[in-house]
Amino acid sequence: MNTWITTKDLAKGIDLDNYPNTIIPINMQNNLRTKRKLTYSKVGTKVVYTKQWIEQYLENNIREAQPKAN
């Protein structure tokens, strides 16, 4: 069964399997939802996420480090 994660929980920090102490500030969550980059559900006026949705967002946005150009 999925455990719902609230916007406040995610802003305070949660532990995910591959990403310990994951923090996404509320204003960034708002931007990601507006741009349809972070999956969410609404229960009344409350926005909630699952760990799977947050991990999926993080996995899809991994960027390889590039050496600094001189």
Secondary structure, DSSP 4 states (H G I P E B T S, - for coil): -PPPEEHHHHHH-B--SSSTTB---HHHHHHHHHTT-S--EEETTEEEE-HHHHHHHHHHT-----PPP-
